[in-house]
């Protein structure tokens, strides 16, 4: 199981996450911020739990590339 979390309110719209993990992130046309696809929102933290083990690597690259460090990725 891979758990990906995004603090969308702090996003600066750099687009790195969408470049490294386009299957999981998109940039919003409305406000230019990142959107974690198929995630649930809980007080500004958008979380996606996926059983796909291949989600870890691209999302980990996106998290490391994020200049404001608002993406976390855990494998459990």
SULKA-V776859 format. One record per pair of residues at least 4 apart in sequence whose C-alpha atoms are under 6 Angstrom apart, sorted by sequence separation. I is the first residue (numbers start at 1). GAP is how many residues later the second one is. If there is no record, write none. Layout:
BEGIN
I;GAP, I;GAP
END
This chain:
BEGIN
17;4, 18;4, 28;4, 41;4, 56;4, 27;5, 28;5, 41;5, 27;6, 40;6, 18;7, 27;7, 39;7, 40;7, 18;8, 26;8, 27;8, 39;8, 63;8, 26;9, 39;9, 25;10, 25;11, 24;12, 25;12, 24;13, 13;19, 13;20, 11;22, 7;37, 21;37, 7;38, 20;38, 21;38, 6;39, 6;40, 5;41, 5;42, 20;42, 4;43, 4;44, 3;45, 17;45, 3;46, 2;47, 2;48, 1;49, 1;50, 7;63, 6;64, 6;65, 5;66, 5;67, 4;68, 4;69, 3;70, 3;71, 2;72, 2;73, 1;74, 1;75
END
